[in-house]
Amino acid sequence: MNLEEYFARTGYKGSLEKQDLDTLTDIFQHHIRAVPFENLSIHCGEKITLELEHVYNKIVRRKRGGWCMENNQLLGWVLKRLGYDASFLGAYVFNPHQNAYATIMTHLLVKVVIDGKAYIVDGGFGVSYQMWQPMELVSGKDQPQAPGVFRFTEKNATWYLEKMRRKQYIPNQNFSNSDLLEKKECRKVYMFSLEPRTVEDFSFQCTYLQTSPDSLFTKKSICTLQTTDGFRALIGWTLTETTYNYKENMDLVEFVTLEDEEVEKTLQEKFNVTLDRKLVPINVKGFYTI
């Protein structure tokens, strides 16, 4: 495993000497625009494991993506190797379908401290809730980014992330009531504490999420990738391409339903993902919105 191979994967060609916020942001943006957030292994007969070397080989050498425990573990490794003060935290994701936070800590994220200021770096959430810049860990401050306005609030040592989105324009009205569309303009994303975590803290969750019939990830095949002006997502057979702020305070959300024979080609052309095994797409209705 080496940094040069990782940066060739993401296309980053900037400084490796500075441990400042601008460099961190640049490295981070190259990652989220090259490495998909995806769970396709579950739906093509592969096991997801959290050993760093396995994650590295999958994302860097096989040019795949991964979920938070893979993406953020790799990103944390890169930042530590570069000399950043980086550590892992664990979060509980909000389920809008149940109007409650999960009871299991399933989301791994990265905290980075620069010049005494703490930032959250999360390259493993995907779709419209994927931050594009490191977020300063301060309570009650609106932090506008291209995807929308993010904000942390803190109460009794628990931190909450929420996001406010723009209005959405959906040209294909057949999808205007799609369960994939987020209906609320302000959405809770997850909650977390500042207790340091290790990758080993997520070993049970890694198995549970890819095997339990109650897991979102067994109910939906997901591949999402950030672009320079929005993101694209393939969920089951539905391809979504979103352009942020294409008109003032409005995002363009375009849907198309693929045939089985179009899925593999779309993964290659839109996400630069080539699978070793046959994907069996799935999209059971329920919690997962864009």
Phi, psi and omega per residue, in radians:
M1 nan 2.279 3.085
N2 -2.569 2.700 -3.068
L3 -1.149 -0.633 -3.104
E4 -1.051 -0.695 3.137
E5 -1.195 -0.682 3.084
Y6 -1.094 -0.802 -3.097
F7 -1.228 -0.491 3.006
A8 -1.131 -0.616 3.111
R9 -1.151 -0.714 -3.071
T10 -1.605 -0.253 -3.141
G11 1.461 0.154 3.139
Y12 -1.325 2.286 -3.117
K13 -2.264 0.311 -3.099
G14 -1.498 -2.828 -3.059
S15 -1.172 2.504 3.000
L16 -1.981 0.081 -3.062
E17 -1.733 -0.520 -3.071
K18 -1.554 2.373 3.030
Q19 -1.943 1.001 -3.112
D20 -1.952 3.060 -3.051
L21 -1.176 -0.680 -3.125
D22 -1.094 -0.751 3.123
T23 -1.151 -0.754 3.096
L24 -1.007 -0.781 -3.130
T25 -1.090 -0.745 -3.121
D26 -1.127 -0.799 3.111
I27 -1.062 -0.765 -3.113
F28 -1.098 -0.800 -3.108
Q29 -1.164 -0.625 3.067
H30 -1.121 -0.630 3.133
H31 -1.131 -0.893 -3.028
I32 -1.241 -0.304 3.109
R33 -1.662 -0.075 3.110
A34 -2.014 -0.556 -3.034
V35 -1.906 1.995 -3.125
P36 -1.186 2.677 2.834
F37 -1.540 2.009 -3.057
E38 -2.693 2.698 3.122
N39 -2.173 0.484 -2.976
L40 -1.110 -0.446 3.132
S41 -0.970 -0.683 -3.104
I42 -1.050 -0.571 -3.002
H43 -1.826 0.223 2.978
C44 -2.366 0.487 2.957
G45 1.333 0.399 3.092
E46 -1.895 2.611 3.087
K47 -1.659 2.368 3.065
I48 -1.597 2.147 3.076
T49 -2.125 2.781 -3.018
L50 -1.843 0.135 3.047
E51 -1.076 2.287 -3.018
L52 -1.004 -0.722 -3.117
E53 -1.116 -0.654 3.086
H54 -1.141 -0.762 3.122
V55 -1.082 -0.764 3.126
Y56 -1.052 -0.839 -3.125
N57 -1.092 -0.696 -3.119
K58 -1.140 -0.887 -3.027
I59 -1.403 -0.768 -3.033
V60 -1.460 -0.865 -3.021
R61 -1.536 -0.637 3.126
R62 -1.594 -0.068 3.086
K63 0.998 0.718 3.052
R64 -1.735 -3.077 3.001
G65 -1.993 -2.707 3.108
G66 -3.069 3.106 3.076
W67 -1.616 -2.987 -2.958
C68 -1.007 -0.687 -3.067
M69 -1.191 -0.365 3.077
E70 -1.621 -0.944 -3.104
N71 -1.019 -0.880 -3.054
N72 -1.322 -0.499 3.030
Q73 -1.106 -0.794 3.133
L74 -1.129 -0.761 3.132
L75 -1.087 -0.730 3.106
G76 -1.092 -0.708 3.095
W77 -1.056 -0.785 3.135
V78 -1.052 -0.832 -3.080
L79 -1.138 -0.701 3.101
K80 -1.119 -0.720 3.114
R81 -1.094 -0.533 3.130
L82 -1.422 -0.144 3.104
G83 1.790 0.101 3.093
Y84 -1.281 2.623 3.006
D85 -1.450 1.552 -3.039
A86 -2.103 2.474 3.106
S87 -2.554 2.895 -3.104
F88 -1.759 2.531 3.011
L89 -2.193 2.901 3.116
G90 -2.155 2.433 -3.075
A91 -2.215 2.787 3.088
Y92 -1.963 2.045 -2.998
V93 -1.394 2.468 3.115
F94 -1.398 2.328 3.099
N95 -1.888 1.825 -3.091
P96 -1.153 -0.450 3.135
H97 -1.136 -0.621 3.126
Q98 -1.755 -0.110 -3.095
N99 0.937 0.789 -3.104
A100 -2.725 2.730 3.037
Y101 -1.402 2.610 3.107
A102 -1.059 2.659 3.103
T103 -1.611 -0.129 3.111
I104 -1.962 2.358 3.106
M105 -1.335 1.743 -3.032
T106 -1.946 -0.144 -3.022
H107 -1.958 2.144 3.093
L108 -1.724 2.317 3.089
L109 -2.397 2.995 -3.027
V110 -2.020 2.338 2.987
K111 -1.874 2.331 3.128
V112 -2.205 2.315 3.107
V113 -1.908 2.172 3.123
I114 -2.237 2.125 3.117
D115 0.891 0.722 3.074
G116 1.450 -0.096 3.113
K117 -1.781 2.376 3.141
A118 -1.671 2.449 3.115
Y119 -2.289 2.576 2.994
I120 -1.741 2.235 3.093
V121 -2.087 2.016 -3.051
D122 -2.286 1.793 3.140
G123 -1.772 0.372 -3.016
G124 -2.366 0.756 3.062
F125 -2.074 -0.649 3.036
G126 1.420 3.130 -3.104
V127 0.711 -2.516 -3.008
S128 -1.377 -0.107 3.134
Y129 -1.670 0.105 3.083
Q130 -1.385 2.004 3.062
M131 -1.161 2.603 3.128
W132 -1.808 -0.241 3.137
Q133 -2.374 2.635 3.016
P134 -0.978 2.453 -3.121
M135 -1.825 2.233 3.096
E136 -1.143 2.364 -3.087
L137 -1.474 1.372 3.071
V138 -2.298 2.574 -3.048
S139 -1.586 2.354 2.997
G140 1.418 0.141 -3.102
K141 -1.778 2.139 3.035
D142 -1.163 2.305 3.130
Q143 -2.173 1.551 -3.101
P144 -1.177 2.346 3.039
Q145 -2.393 3.041 3.140
A146 -0.982 -0.702 3.137
P147 -1.223 -0.319 -3.083
G148 2.585 -2.835 -3.114
V149 -1.819 2.070 3.089
F150 -1.729 2.696 3.113
R151 -2.705 2.362 2.965
F152 -1.694 2.497 2.898
T153 -2.283 2.566 -3.111
E154 -2.138 2.374 3.118
K155 -2.562 2.103 3.117
N156 0.925 0.788 3.078
A157 1.227 0.149 3.019
T158 -1.859 2.309 -3.118
W159 -1.821 2.482 -3.121
Y160 -2.179 2.356 3.052
L161 -1.898 2.309 3.021
E162 -2.358 2.825 -3.103
K163 -2.422 2.369 3.055
M164 -1.840 2.251 -3.085
R165 -1.868 2.967 3.051
R166 -1.478 3.092 2.967
K167 -1.172 2.791 -3.114
Q168 -2.138 2.366 3.041
Y169 -1.909 2.114 -3.103
I170 -2.015 1.748 -3.105
P171 -1.034 -0.695 -3.139
N172 -1.505 1.701 -3.049
Q173 -1.169 -0.196 3.040
N174 -1.100 -0.345 -3.113
F175 -1.876 0.162 -3.043
S176 -1.121 -0.413 3.102
N177 -1.980 0.383 -3.119
S178 -1.026 2.455 3.094
D179 -1.212 -0.163 3.072
L180 -1.383 -0.300 -3.113
L181 -1.450 2.299 3.041
E182 -1.303 2.199 -3.078
K183 -1.553 -0.508 -3.098
K184 -1.546 2.545 3.127
E185 -1.422 -0.422 3.062
C186 -2.071 2.210 -3.016
R187 -2.259 2.269 2.972
K188 -1.244 2.446 -3.083
V189 -1.934 -1.037 3.066
Y190 -2.829 2.936 3.058
M191 -2.207 2.666 -3.073
F192 -2.753 2.859 3.007
S193 -1.995 3.028 -3.120
L194 -1.661 0.247 3.070
E195 -1.171 2.154 -3.141
P196 -1.068 2.467 3.132
R197 -2.141 2.839 3.013
T198 -2.051 2.860 3.099
V199 -1.067 -0.571 -3.133
E200 -1.096 -0.427 3.102
D201 -1.143 -0.207 -3.071
F202 -1.941 0.197 -3.065
S203 -1.147 -0.746 3.095
F204 -1.106 -0.780 -3.107
Q205 -1.086 -0.664 -3.141
C206 -1.057 -0.732 3.109
T207 -1.235 -0.796 -3.108
Y208 -1.029 -0.830 -3.029
L209 -1.146 -0.440 -3.111
Q210 -1.769 0.027 -3.125
T211 -2.208 -0.493 -3.046
S212 -1.291 2.361 3.057
P213 -1.157 -0.256 3.109
D214 -1.527 -0.133 -3.095
S215 -1.347 2.397 3.033
L216 -0.955 -0.654 -2.984
F217 -1.332 -0.320 3.012
T218 -1.505 -0.287 -3.101
K219 -1.608 -0.277 -3.082
K220 -2.474 2.350 2.940
S221 -1.565 2.203 -2.952
I222 -2.270 2.328 2.953
C223 -2.521 2.051 -3.136
T224 -2.292 2.587 -3.114
L225 -2.536 2.328 3.082
Q226 -1.345 2.543 3.105
T227 -2.059 -3.045 -3.126
T228 -1.291 -0.331 -3.107
D229 -2.286 0.205 -3.136
G230 2.999 -2.372 3.074
F231 -2.730 2.844 2.996
R232 -2.213 2.647 -3.092
A233 -2.530 2.396 2.996
L234 -2.038 1.918 -3.123
I235 -2.090 1.944 -2.974
G236 1.099 -2.109 3.123
W237 -1.822 0.112 -3.058
T238 -1.742 2.056 3.073
L239 -1.694 2.207 3.113
T240 -2.070 2.349 3.028
E241 -2.212 2.085 -3.071
T242 -1.965 2.309 3.045
T243 -1.959 2.086 -3.104
Y244 -1.293 2.351 2.984
N245 0.937 0.734 -3.120
Y246 -1.220 -0.429 2.887
K247 -2.250 2.895 -3.058
E248 -0.981 2.093 3.123
N249 0.996 0.626 3.116
M250 -2.564 2.316 3.074
D251 -1.757 2.514 3.061
L252 -1.634 2.175 -3.126
V253 -2.137 1.952 -3.080
E254 -1.916 2.263 -3.118
F255 -1.992 2.567 2.945
V256 -2.619 2.477 3.101
T257 -1.707 2.229 -3.091
L258 -1.648 2.678 2.933
E259 -1.464 2.798 -3.120
D260 -0.911 -0.762 -3.059
E261 -1.256 -0.184 3.133
E262 -1.613 -0.248 -3.011
V263 -1.130 -0.877 -3.088
E264 -1.081 -0.751 3.124
K265 -1.123 -0.674 3.128
T266 -1.151 -0.712 3.083
L267 -1.037 -0.689 -3.140
Q268 -1.240 -0.776 -3.018
E269 -1.400 -0.637 -3.048
K270 -1.666 -0.445 -3.026
F271 -2.170 -0.066 -3.106
N272 1.001 0.630 -3.130
V273 -1.967 2.193 3.025
T274 -2.083 2.138 -3.083
L275 -1.607 2.554 3.101
D276 -1.426 -0.431 -3.098
R277 -2.173 2.874 -3.114
K278 -1.225 2.228 3.082
L279 -1.465 2.378 3.007
V280 -1.931 1.696 -3.080
P281 -1.090 2.629 3.094
I282 -2.654 2.520 3.069
N283 -2.655 1.493 3.065
V284 -1.412 2.268 -3.086
K285 -1.034 2.541 3.136
G286 2.566 -2.814 -3.031
F287 -1.024 1.950 2.835
Y288 2.972 1.907 -3.072
T289 -2.167 2.745 3.117
I290 -1.945 nan nan
